[in-house]
Amino acid sequence: MRPACRSIRCTRPTSWPGWARTRESRSCSPTPPRSPATYGSPTPWPDSPATPPEIKLRPENLAYVMYTSGSSGKPKPVGVEHRHLEHVFAAWDELFRLREEPPTFVSVIGIGVDLFFADLLRSVFAGGTMVIATREAVADPVELLAEFRRHGGDATELVPAQAKALGRAGELPVMRLMSVGSEGWPAADFRELAKRLDPGSVVVNAYGLTETTVDSLLLHPDVDVLGDTAIVPLGTPIPRVHAYVLDARLRPVEPGGIGELYIGGAGVARGYRDRPALTASLFVADPFVAGARMYRTGDVVRTRADGNHDYLGRGTDQVEQRGPRVELGAIEDALLREPGVVRAAAALRDGRVIGYVVGPADAGPLRSALAGRLPAHLVPFRVLVLDRMPLLPNGKLNRRALPAPEG
């Protein structure tokens, strides 16, 4: 039995903010409209006004409050304004010609995540169609591929593991846009996916945060850009966004240097609702643009000569281990380079760095291989081989659920 209709269409694309002219598409499983009585008594409330209130919408008005995923700590309520959404939609439209060729977006994201709203913006608000995949399709890549074929889907947003599984499910349609993000994307997985995609497909590695209105950096991966890297690099800023890699004194680092990534520009959100101290500590003055703010991401990156960035992990993932400071992302990168490793992670457990891998690999030889390639302080105390990595509901790695080694 086919599921009830899950697609939404826009009757015609319009400019912001008059995008509310939407209707539910009845193409999947038509049902006759219900009478007004079905929805309750048609009698007006005794105290209701005769006409709707007049509301003047301004760009700085709050559009929504969305909680972060909590993958790097406790979820935080982020206030995003209409002007921020107008910015990111304009950037997507400029990059991907959304209104010129409205996409049919197959969404696999839960409604409580800002990426769900991003899927809606890139489809319905561009005059296209959004298909909300069933739970069964989200869990089964073969069924998800069937959703694409059933509805003519040509765009989607996925985490790396979902992109890999979908690529292995069968022949993919030409993708107007396949955006992959939310966590590090193993370069080997991209290379495998690229071989299965139609040459006309558009694939990007997307980096962004709720605090910077979904997308901030984009990269179109290819062989030349990847080189011998184990993780697909972060890209360059989308239009009207600034990316800074700064040291502890907020000074720019030179290409090849390591620093913290800050995001400035039109996508920087209002802040955390009812949390002024936290807002002040992370939404800070932009020293390069008078009167502007930038967001301190907490992500550690290495700048590249081509303007892209190598992601090295969260600042909170950096630990003192036998003296020198360690970026856990560097250990994960080294693990991914070893034969048989499909996915890798590293974490601090009881003061020691533990490596985690998924794939047909042997822990002993892995640690020995790393000892021959890495400085002593970067070699994990133990390497554990897992059947699968623990994941959050949004598909991102759940680092706090990584097991502690026995004994």
C-alpha positions in Angstrom: 0.0 0.0 0.0 1.4 3.4 -1.0 1.7 6.0 1.7 -0.5 9.1 1.8 0.7 12.1 -0.1 3.8 13.8 1.4 4.6 16.4 -1.3 4.2 20.1 -1.1 4.2 22.5 -4.1 4.2 26.2 -4.5 1.6 27.7 -6.9 4.1 30.2 -8.2 7.5 31.4 -7.1 7.5 34.9 -5.5 10.1 37.1 -3.8 10.5 37.2 -0.1 8.4 37.4 2.1 5.3 36.6 0.1 6.0 32.9 -0.1 3.0 31.6 1.8 1.0 30.8 -1.3 1.4 27.0 -1.0 -1.0 24.1 -1.3 -0.7 20.5 -0.5 -0.2 18.4 -3.6 -2.8 15.6 -3.9 -1.0 13.7 -6.7 -0.1 10.7 -4.5 -3.3 9.7 -2.9 -6.2 12.1 -3.6 -8.8 12.6 -0.9 -11.8 14.8 -1.2 -11.8 18.1 0.8 -13.6 18.0 4.1 -16.5 20.2 4.8 -15.9 23.1 7.2 -17.9 21.3 9.9 -15.2 18.6 9.9 -12.8 21.1 11.4 -15.1 22.4 14.1 -18.0 24.8 14.4 -18.1 27.5 11.7 -19.6 29.9 14.2 -17.0 32.7 15.0 -15.6 33.1 18.4 -17.7 35.7 20.4 -14.7 38.0 20.9 -12.9 37.5 17.6 -12.2 40.6 15.5 -14.1 41.1 12.2 -10.9 41.5 10.3 -7.4 40.0 10.7 -4.8 42.2 12.5 -2.5 44.3 10.4 1.1 43.0 10.8 4.1 44.7 9.2 6.8 42.3 8.7 10.4 43.6 8.9 13.6 41.9 7.9 14.8 41.9 11.5 11.7 40.2 12.8 12.2 36.7 14.2 11.4 34.0 11.7 11.9 31.0 14.1 13.8 29.7 17.1 15.5 26.4 16.3 17.4 24.2 18.8 20.8 23.0 17.8 21.3 19.2 17.5 23.4 18.9 20.7 26.1 16.9 18.9 28.7 19.2 20.5 27.0 19.8 23.8 23.6 20.8 25.2 21.1 21.9 22.6 20.8 25.7 22.3 17.8 27.8 21.1 19.0 29.9 18.1 16.9 32.9 16.9 17.0 33.3 13.2 15.5 36.4 11.5 13.7 36.8 8.2 16.7 38.7 6.7 18.9 35.7 7.4 16.6 33.4 5.5 16.3 35.9 2.6 20.1 35.9 2.5 20.6 32.1 2.4 17.8 31.6 -0.1 19.4 34.3 -2.4 22.8 32.6 -2.1 21.4 29.2 -3.0 19.4 30.6 -5.9 22.6 32.3 -7.2 24.6 29.2 -6.9 22.1 26.6 -8.1 19.6 28.5 -10.2 16.7 27.2 -8.1 14.0 29.5 -9.4 15.2 29.0 -13.0 14.9 25.2 -12.7 12.7 24.5 -9.6 13.9 21.2 -8.0 12.0 18.2 -6.6 13.6 17.9 -3.2 13.4 14.5 -1.4 13.8 15.4 2.3 15.1 12.8 4.8 15.4 15.3 7.7 13.3 15.4 10.8 11.0 18.4 11.1 12.8 19.6 14.3 16.0 20.3 12.5 16.8 23.5 10.6 17.8 21.4 7.5 14.2 20.5 7.1 13.3 24.1 6.7 16.3 24.5 4.4 14.8 21.7 2.2 11.5 23.6 2.2 13.2 26.9 1.1 15.2 25.2 -1.7 12.2 23.5 -3.1 8.7 25.0 -2.4 9.9 28.6 -2.0 11.7 28.3 -5.4 8.5 27.1 -7.1 9.4 23.4 -6.9 8.2 20.4 -4.9 9.3 18.9 -1.6 8.7 15.2 -1.0 9.0 14.2 2.7 10.4 10.6 2.7 8.7 8.0 4.8 10.5 6.6 7.9 10.8 3.3 6.0 12.6 5.1 3.1 14.9 7.0 5.4 16.0 3.7 7.0 16.2 1.7 3.7 18.3 3.2 0.9 16.6 1.0 -1.7 13.2 2.3 -0.7 14.7 5.9 -0.6 15.9 5.4 -4.2 12.4 4.3 -5.1 11.1 7.5 -3.6 13.3 9.5 -6.0 12.1 7.5 -9.0 8.4 7.6 -7.9 8.3 11.4 -7.5 11.0 12.5 -10.0 13.3 13.6 -7.2 16.4 15.4 -8.3 17.7 17.1 -5.1 18.4 16.1 -1.5 20.4 16.9 1.7 22.2 13.9 3.2 24.8 13.1 5.9 27.8 11.2 4.5 26.7 7.7 5.6 23.3 8.3 3.8 25.0 9.4 0.6 27.2 6.3 0.6 24.2 4.0 1.2 22.1 5.7 -1.5 24.9 5.4 -4.0 25.1 1.7 -3.4 21.3 1.2 -3.6 21.2 1.3 -7.4 21.3 3.6 -10.4 20.9 7.2 -9.3 18.9 9.8 -11.3 20.6 13.0 -12.5 20.9 15.1 -9.3 20.2 18.8 -9.7 21.7 19.1 -6.2 23.0 16.6 -3.7 24.2 18.4 -0.6 26.3 16.3 1.8 27.2 17.7 5.2 26.7 17.8 9.0 30.0 15.9 9.7 33.3 14.9 8.1 32.9 13.2 4.7 35.5 10.5 4.0 37.2 11.2 0.7 37.1 7.5 -0.3 33.3 7.6 0.1 33.0 10.6 -2.2 35.2 8.9 -4.8 33.0 5.8 -4.7 29.8 7.9 -5.0 31.2 10.0 -7.9 31.7 6.9 -10.0 28.0 6.1 -9.6 26.6 9.5 -10.4 25.6 10.8 -13.8 28.2 13.3 -15.0 25.5 16.0 -15.0 24.9 15.7 -11.3 25.9 18.5 -8.9 27.4 17.4 -5.6 28.6 19.7 -2.8 30.2 19.3 0.6 28.2 21.8 2.7 29.4 23.3 6.0 27.2 25.4 8.2 25.6 25.8 11.6 22.2 26.7 12.9 23.9 29.9 14.3 24.9 30.9 10.8 21.7 30.0 9.0 22.3 26.5 7.6 25.1 26.9 4.9 28.2 29.0 5.2 30.9 27.1 3.1 30.5 25.0 0.0 32.9 22.8 -1.9 32.4 21.0 -5.3 34.7 18.0 -4.7 36.8 16.7 -7.5 40.1 14.7 -7.8 42.2 17.8 -8.1 40.8 19.4 -4.9 40.9 16.2 -2.9 44.5 15.2 -3.7 45.5 12.5 -1.1 43.4 13.9 1.7 41.3 11.4 3.7 38.5 13.9 4.5 36.7 16.0 2.0 37.8 19.6 2.7 35.5 22.4 3.7 35.0 24.8 0.9 34.8 28.6 0.4 32.2 31.0 1.7 28.8 31.3 -0.1 27.9 34.8 -1.3 27.8 37.5 1.4 29.5 35.3 4.0 33.0 35.7 5.4 35.2 32.9 6.8 38.1 33.7 9.1 40.7 31.3 10.5 42.0 33.0 13.6 44.5 32.4 16.4 43.7 32.9 20.1 44.3 36.7 19.7 41.9 36.9 16.7 44.7 37.3 14.2 44.5 35.5 10.8 46.6 32.5 10.4 48.8 32.0 7.3 47.9 29.3 4.7 48.9 25.9 6.2 48.4 27.2 9.7 45.8 25.9 12.2 43.2 28.1 13.9 39.6 28.4 14.9 37.0 29.0 12.3 34.8 32.1 12.6 31.9 32.9 10.3 30.8 36.5 9.6 28.4 38.1 7.1 24.7 38.1 6.3 23.9 34.7 7.8 25.0 35.3 11.4 21.9 34.7 13.5 20.4 37.0 16.2 21.8 34.8 19.0 20.6 32.3 21.7 17.1 33.1 22.9 17.1 34.2 26.6 20.8 33.4 27.0 22.6 36.8 26.8 25.8 35.6 28.4 26.2 32.7 26.0 25.3 34.9 23.1 27.9 37.5 24.0 30.6 34.8 24.4 30.1 33.2 20.9 28.5 36.0 18.8 31.4 38.4 18.9 32.4 41.6 17.2 33.9 41.2 13.7 37.3 42.9 13.8 37.4 43.1 10.0 34.0 44.7 9.4 32.9 47.7 11.4 29.7 47.2 13.3 29.3 43.6 12.3 29.4 40.4 14.3 30.9 37.0 13.7 30.2 33.6 15.2 32.8 31.5 16.9 32.2 28.0 15.6 34.6 26.1 17.9 35.8 24.1 14.9 39.5 23.8 14.3 40.7 23.9 10.7 43.9 24.2 8.7 43.9 26.7 5.9 44.9 25.6 2.4 46.6 27.5 -0.4 43.5 27.0 -2.6 41.2 28.8 -0.1 39.6 25.7 1.2 40.0 24.3 4.7 40.9 21.0 6.3 38.6 20.2 9.2 40.5 18.9 12.2 37.7 18.6 14.8 36.1 20.6 17.5 38.2 22.8 19.8 36.8 20.8 22.7 38.2 17.6 21.1 41.7 18.9 21.5 43.4 17.4 24.5 46.6 17.4 26.4 48.1 13.9 25.9 51.6 13.2 27.2 52.5 16.9 26.9 51.8 18.2 23.3 48.3 19.3 22.3 46.4 16.8 20.2 43.7 17.4 17.6 41.5 14.3 17.5 40.6 15.0 14.0 44.2 14.4 12.9 44.0 10.9 14.4 40.8 10.2 12.6 42.3 11.4 9.4 45.3 9.0 9.9 43.0 6.1 10.7 40.9 6.7 7.5 44.0 6.4 5.4 44.6 2.8 6.5 43.4 -0.1 4.4 40.0 -1.6 5.5 38.9 1.4 7.5 35.5 2.6 6.4 34.8 5.0 9.2 36.9 6.4 12.0 36.6 8.4 15.2 38.7 9.3 18.2 37.8 10.3 21.8 39.3 10.9 25.2 38.5 8.1 27.7 39.9 8.3 31.3 42.7 10.6 30.1 43.7 8.5 27.2 43.0 8.8 23.5 41.0 5.9 22.0 40.6 5.3 18.3 37.4 3.7 16.8 37.1 2.2 13.4 34.4 0.4 11.3 35.4 -2.0 8.5 37.4 -5.1 7.9 40.5 -4.0 9.8 42.5 -5.5 12.7 43.1 -3.2 15.7 46.7 -4.4 16.4 48.2 -3.7 13.0 46.2 -0.5 12.8 47.9 0.9 15.9 51.3 -0.3 14.7 50.8 1.4 11.4 49.9 4.7 13.1 52.9 4.3 15.4 55.1 4.2 12.3 53.5 7.3 10.7 52.5 9.6 13.5 54.4 11.3 16.4 54.2 9.3 19.6 51.7 11.7 21.3 49.2 11.2 18.4 49.1 7.4 18.6 45.9 6.1 20.3 46.3 4.1 23.5 43.9 1.6 22.0 42.0 1.1 18.8 38.6 -0.5 18.9 36.9 -2.1 15.9 33.1 -1.5 16.0 30.3 -3.0 14.0 28.9 0.5 13.5 29.3 3.9 14.9 26.7 5.2 17.4 24.6 7.9 15.7 22.3 10.7 16.7 18.8 10.8 15.2 20.0 13.2 12.6 22.7 10.8 11.4 25.7 12.5 13.0 28.2 10.7 15.1 27.3 10.5 18.7 30.7 10.8 20.3 29.4 10.6 23.9 28.1 7.1 23.1 31.4 5.7 21.9 32.3 2.8 24.2 35.1 2.8 26.7 37.6 0.0 26.2 37.3 -3.0 28.5 40.0 -3.8 31.0 
